[in-house]
């Protein structure tokens, strides 16, 4: 018998079926949201607390991402990562 795999957490679900990460969760956890445009490479790191206040703390992070439009080129081809590391 193989040992159980550790629980893996994703933005939209976990192996255990926990609810998806919201903007409020991201702000409370003080994580970084690193967002970039796949069309032109423009990159931003919005403050999760400000984003949660503007778009609602209960907004799911991936739903928020799906609404984004690049301020440089107008593309909706946006990707992102959530990380717990501090800015350098």
Steps between C-alpha positions, in 0.01 A plus 500: 500500500634842401501786750226760454600797288511835681201726444556723199341844493414673173331832439167340418490181707691268727526125500284496812230705327552822698350816349698702245728788601323835515647849482422535871692179576793627292502833685478331843782261410711794375595317181628662183289501184736517203299571184631524142375543148588208277466720191740785584674392823373788715523393866344639818475400866175644633446523874258219596337715773423780253374254240277329760356836605431603140364169365364341817669273752284202395610520135686185398854582384459320166168677434677833562782400264250417226374862512844657448604695191859609438537875552778511238363306204135424585545121485292273722768228475607536864676254727601518862659327793437526873810474715579541866848639446575862584593759241869568471 
